Amino acid sequence: MNKTVTIDFAKTAFADAYVPAGESTHPQSLLDLPPGEARESLLAVHAVLAGSLPPSRLAIYEAGGGSTSFLPLEVLRRAHVTVVDIDEDQIRNNDYAQETILGDVQSHRFDPGSFDLVICYNVIEHLPDVEAALHRFCESLKQGGLILIGAPNPKSLSGVVTKYSPHWFHVWFYRHVRGDKRAGEPGQAPFPTFFHPLVTLSKLEDFAAAHGLQMIYRKEYESPRYPEMRARKPVLAALIDAAAYVMNLLLPGKSDVRHGDYHVILRKI
């Protein structure tokens, strides 16, 4: 059922060379990513969206949306974006959506077939009822429309630490390791995490197969937190890399515990 997607990053970079001076082809969210697997996968996501979305005016539903978009600028420039978020501060921080709605993505309903694309990025791990949210996404999507999900991998090293550590530790990590002094303030990450079973990639795949969704892109990748730590806290990063290396040797299969995040694109068939 899966379609293999091959992206030529050399051609992508070559095309960027022809962008007029002062104009960017990429959103700030991508430019802020350190070089590595996370950036490469987001570039691949952008290429899949560019090749799969209709070339006309787009209707996009962003389920949970603050001040940052992860969509390619070419898509945003020809889209009407509707954001639903339960956090007033996140709604207030949003400056790219044409319509913002204070509401719960687990229960908010749109007319069937309203959108070409639903994006849920770094959100489903924070939802108590991911299944309800996914059903709302599916019914709001046009036939052939896409769902883009970006989420942490609960079975990775960072996923396990996040799941079983208290929220105050997440705030400490963001402030003192990542250097985000505003972490934990109203409207600022990190937010409380639930890790509903459907956040696990294998269970999300099963849900997709059972509900008429074709997976056209799937990529687990090293969390950008690793290259960030290697630059900011090299000793700590070396210790964590060593621990991850030992875990990879001991755990069955070929999974890498440093693959802390994933991208998935689903098509409604």
N, C-alpha and C positions, 0 to 999 in steps of 0.2 A: 504493500500500500504506500510505502514511503517513496518519495521521489528524490533522487540524488541531485543535489544542487552544487554546481561547480562555479566558483567565482574567480575571475582573473584579476587579482589585486594590482598587477602591473598596469593593466588597461584602465582600472579605476583611477590610479594615481596619475596616469598619462592624461586622462580626460580632465582631471582637476587642474592641470597646467594651463588649460585654455579658459579658465574662469577669469573674468575681468578683475583687475587689481582692486582690492578693497572689498570684494564679494567672496563669501564663503559658500561652499557647496554642502557643508556639514553643520549640524546643530552643535551648540556649545557642549551638550552632554557628551558627544563623541570626541570633540576636541579636548575635553577635560580628561578623557581616559588615557592612562599611560600606555605606551606601546606594549602590545601583547595580545593574548588570545581574546580578551574581552573586546578590544577595539576591532580586531579582525572579524569577529563574529557579528558585531553590530554593522560593520561595513557590508558583510554578506547579507544580513537582514535587509539593509537598504536596497541592495541590488535585487533581491527577490521581490521586494515590494514594487520597485520600479518596473520589473518585468511582468508582474502579476496583476497589479491594479489597473483599472480602465484609465485611458488617457484623458478622460473628460473631468469635469468638476466632481469632487469627491465629498461624500458625507462620512465623517469619522466620529466615532464615539470613543472617548478616552475615559476608561473606568478608573477613577482616581487620578487626579492631575494637579500638580503644584506649579512651580515656577519653571520647570524644565521639561522640554519635549525630547523624546528619543527618535522622532520621525525625521526622515530626510527633508531638507528644506524645500526641495522641489515638490514633495507631496504636500507639505504644509501650505505652500503658496497657492495651491489650487483647491484647497479643502475648506469646508465648513466644519469646524471642530466643536463638538459638544462634550463638555467635561462634567462628570458627576463625581462629587467627593463629599464625604461626611464631615470633613474638617473645614470650618469656616476660614481658618488661616490659610490653608492650601488653596481654597477658592480665591481668596483675596490676593494671593501671590501669583495667580495665573494671569499671564499677559498675552497669551497667543490664541486662546479659544474665543470663538465668536459667541458661544453660549455656555454659561456655567450654571450648574444646578447643585444646590446643597441637598444631598440625598445619599442613600445607601445603595451601592452597586449590587448588593445581594437581593434587593427587593424592588429597585426602581425599574419600571417597565417603559419601553418605547413601543410604538406601533411596529408590528412585524415587518421585516424587510426594509428598515429605515437606513441602514448604514452599509457602506462598502468595506469598512475596516473598523474593527474593535481592537483597541490597544489596551493592555493591562500590564503595566510595567512596574515591577517591584511593589506589587499590591496584593497578589493572592495569598502570600505568606502571612498577611495581616488580617485575613478574613476568617471568621469562625465557620462560615458556611460557604465554602468555595463551590460546591455543587450547585447551590441556588444561583450564585453569580454566573456560573458558566451557562446555565439554562437561560438566564436573562440575555446573555451575550448572543447565544445561538438564535433566539427568537427575534432579536433586533436586527440580525444580519440578513442582507440580500443573498439570494442564491448565487453561489460563486464567490461570495465575500470572504474576507480573511479575518482571522483573529491572531494578533501578535501578543505573545506572553513572554515576559522576561521575569525570571524568578530565581531565588536561591535554591540550591540543591540540598534537601534535608539530609541526604546520606553522605555529604562531604564533611571534611573536618570542620570547616567554618559553620556548616549547617548544624552539626551536632552540638558544637559549642553554643551557637545562638539559641538552639532549642532548649538546652538544659541549663543555661545560665540566667541569672536575674536581669531584669531590664536595666538596673543601675550600672551593671557591668558593660552593657552595650553602649550606654551613654559615655562611660569612662573611656572605652576603646575609641569611640569617635572623637572625643576631645583630646586625648593624650597620645594616641597612636596615629590617628588620621589627621590630627591637627585642626579639627573643626570645633572652634571655641563656642559656637552657638548650638552645638548638639544638645538635643533634649528640650530646647526651648519650644514654646508653642509654634506649631507649623513646621518644625525642623526635625529631621531624622536624628536618631533612629526612633521608630514607632514600635509599640508592642507587637510581638510576633506570636502567631498561633500554630502555624504549620499544620493545617488541615491535611488529612491523608492524600487528597488529590493534588497537593503541591509536589508530591513525589512523582518523578517523571514517568515511571512505568505505569502508575495508576492514572495519570493524566492521559497517557497514550490509550489506555483501555477505555476511558471515558470518551475520547475522541472517536475511537472505532465504533463504539456502541451508539453514538449520536450523530452519525452522518457527517463526520469531520475528517478530511484527509490531511495528514501531516505532510506538508511540503518542505518544511525546514526544521531541523532538530540539531542542536549543538550544545553540548556541555563544554564549559571552558574554565580555565583558571580564573578565579576571582581576581578582579583588579586590586583587591586589598593586598595581594602578595607583592606585585611590583611596587605598589605604594610603600609597603613596609620595607622592601629592600632598599628603597631610596631614603626613607626617613629614619628607619630603625634597623640598620643592617645586622646588628648582633641578634636582636629578637627574631628577625626574618630568617637568619641562618639557623637558629634553633628550631623554628617552626618548619623550615624546609627539611631539616634533618629528621624531625619527627614524622613528617609526611612521607619521606622516603622509606623509613622503616615500616610504617603502616602499609604502604603500597606493596612492600615485599611480603608482609604477613597476611594481608587480606586476599581472599580468593578472587579470581577474575582479573581483568585488565583495567579496572577502574582506577582513577587517580583521585585521591582524597582532596587534592588541591582544586579539583573541578567544582568550585563552589557555587557556580551559577549556570543557568541555561537560557537559551532562546528557543522558542517554538513558534512556528507559523502554521495555522490550521486553515483549510479551505472548506467552506460549507458546500457539500455536494448534493 
